[in-house]
Amino acid sequence: MRRLPTIVFTALALALAVGLATAVSPFASSHPDGLERVAIDQGFIGAGAGHPAQDASPIAGSAFPGVRDPRVATGAAGFVGTLGIFALGSGIAWTLRRGRRARAGV
């Protein structure tokens, strides 16, 4: 059996993740999740405060700013967010791998 090279697997997995995040996220339910529903039912939904980083986020509220259509804004946020997390994870993996090689003297 022939093995799939890591770079091909990574590219296919990234394409699938970006495709799903872009195409499916606009259809996510707008109804509150279980924790939010309990907060509404118990009357303390307004008592909490978000972290300042949430308000200053470039994609606050899971919608890309400046896009008028809410579905397109959500899809764009999914696209950018997925690529951003992939880039962050790749950078961390690269840094760790580089440090391990330096310690091994390679």
KOLGU-686609 format. One line per field, with one value per residue (C-alpha): residue in three letters; residue number from 1; x, y, z. Coordinates in pm, 1 decimal. Layout:
N
code: (ALA|...)
pos: (NUM|...)
px: (X|...)
py: (Y|...)
pz: (Z|...)
// end
This chain:
106
code: (MET|ARG|ARG|LEU|PRO|THR|ILE|VAL|PHE|THR|ALA|LEU|ALA|LEU|ALA|LEU|ALA|VAL|GLY|LEU|ALA|THR|ALA|VAL|SER|PRO|PHE|ALA|SER|SER|HIS|PRO|ASP|GLY|LEU|GLU|ARG|VAL|ALA|ILE|ASP|GLN|GLY|PHE|ILE|GLY|ALA|GLY|ALA|GLY|HIS|PRO|ALA|GLN|ASP|ALA|SER|PRO|ILE|ALA|GLY|SER|ALA|PHE|PRO|GLY|VAL|ARG|ASP|PRO|ARG|VAL|ALA|THR|GLY|ALA|ALA|GLY|PHE|VAL|GLY|THR|LEU|GLY|ILE|PHE|ALA|LEU|GLY|SER|GLY|ILE|ALA|TRP|THR|LEU|ARG|ARG|GLY|ARG|ARG|ALA|ARG|ALA|GLY|VAL)
pos: (1|2|3|4|5|6|7|8|9|10|11|12|13|14|15|16|17|18|19|20|21|22|23|24|25|26|27|28|29|30|31|32|33|34|35|36|37|38|39|40|41|42|43|44|45|46|47|48|49|50|51|52|53|54|55|56|57|58|59|60|61|62|63|64|65|66|67|68|69|70|71|72|73|74|75|76|77|78|79|80|81|82|83|84|85|86|87|88|89|90|91|92|93|94|95|96|97|98|99|100|101|102|103|104|105|106)
px: (0.0|132.5|157.4|32.1|310.9|268.9|254.9|-26.6|-221.1|-175.4|-287.7|-597.1|-687.7|-644.6|-855.1|-1130.7|-1121.3|-1126.6|-1404.6|-1619.5|-1552.7|-1640.4|-1940.1|-2103.5|-2049.9|-2308.7|-2573.9|-2491.9|-2783.4|-2842.9|-3023.7|-2835.0|-2635.4|-2706.4|-2491.7|-2628.6|-2985.3|-2937.3|-2797.3|-3104.2|-3344.7|-3175.7|-3157.9|-2782.8|-2703.6|-2623.4|-2413.3|-2104.9|-1854.6|-1634.9|-1262.0|-1136.7|-953.7|-1290.6|-1419.1|-1094.0|-1087.9|-1059.2|-1341.8|-1562.2|-1891.2|-1773.2|-1854.0|-1601.4|-1624.7|-1731.7|-1932.7|-2303.8|-2444.0|-2435.3|-2388.9|-2095.6|-1947.0|-1968.4|-1819.4|-1533.2|-1468.0|-1456.8|-1215.5|-979.2|-1004.5|-922.9|-621.3|-507.1|-524.3|-343.1|-68.6|-37.1|-20.1|231.2|449.3|445.6|525.3|809.0|955.0|938.9|1089.3|1369.3|1447.4|1456.4|1701.6|1923.4|1937.3|2018.6|2301.0|2157.9)
py: (0.0|342.1|610.3|963.7|1220.5|1445.8|1765.0|1625.6|1509.5|1849.3|2035.6|1817.1|1844.5|2223.3|2250.0|2043.0|2247.6|2580.4|2458.0|2346.3|2658.3|2880.1|2691.8|2545.1|2812.3|3052.7|2787.3|2738.4|2778.6|3126.3|2981.1|2987.6|2682.9|2497.5|2713.6|3035.7|2902.6|2832.7|3184.2|3329.0|3109.5|3189.5|3562.2|3620.0|3646.4|4018.1|3983.3|3854.6|4068.1|3965.0|3997.3|4321.6|4111.6|3980.6|4329.7|4429.6|4114.9|4173.5|3923.0|3997.1|3810.3|3556.1|3794.1|3958.8|4338.6|4550.5|4275.5|4356.3|4008.8|3823.2|3479.4|3598.4|3776.6|3455.7|3246.4|3494.7|3484.6|3103.0|3117.3|3368.5|3205.5|2858.9|2985.2|3187.1|2890.2|2673.2|2935.2|2963.8|2586.7|2550.4|2821.9|2655.8|2314.3|2461.6|2639.2|2326.4|2109.4|2361.1|2372.0|1994.0|1977.0|2243.0|2048.0|1728.1|1899.6|1833.2)
pz: (0.0|-96.5|172.9|124.4|168.8|471.8|266.3|47.7|352.8|519.5|207.7|168.5|536.7|528.9|212.9|375.2|697.4|511.3|283.7|574.7|780.0|484.5|349.5|660.2|928.3|779.2|845.3|1215.1|1451.7|1589.0|1891.0|2222.5|2326.7|2651.7|2878.8|2731.8|2758.7|3132.0|3181.3|3008.6|3207.5|3540.3|3462.2|3480.5|3108.9|3139.1|3455.2|3279.5|3098.2|2809.5|2814.2|2652.2|2393.3|2271.8|2199.7|2028.5|1816.3|1441.8|1385.5|1686.7|1695.7|1435.9|1150.7|921.0|957.6|663.5|492.2|475.8|412.5|747.4|586.4|376.4|681.4|886.0|603.5|561.3|936.7|922.0|628.3|790.0|1133.5|1002.3|809.0|1111.3|1347.4|1091.2|1058.1|1436.7|1481.4|1198.6|1350.6|1691.3|1540.3|1332.3|1637.2|1853.1|1580.2|1523.8|1898.3|1919.2|1627.9|1785.9|2114.7|1926.7|1740.9|1396.2)
// end
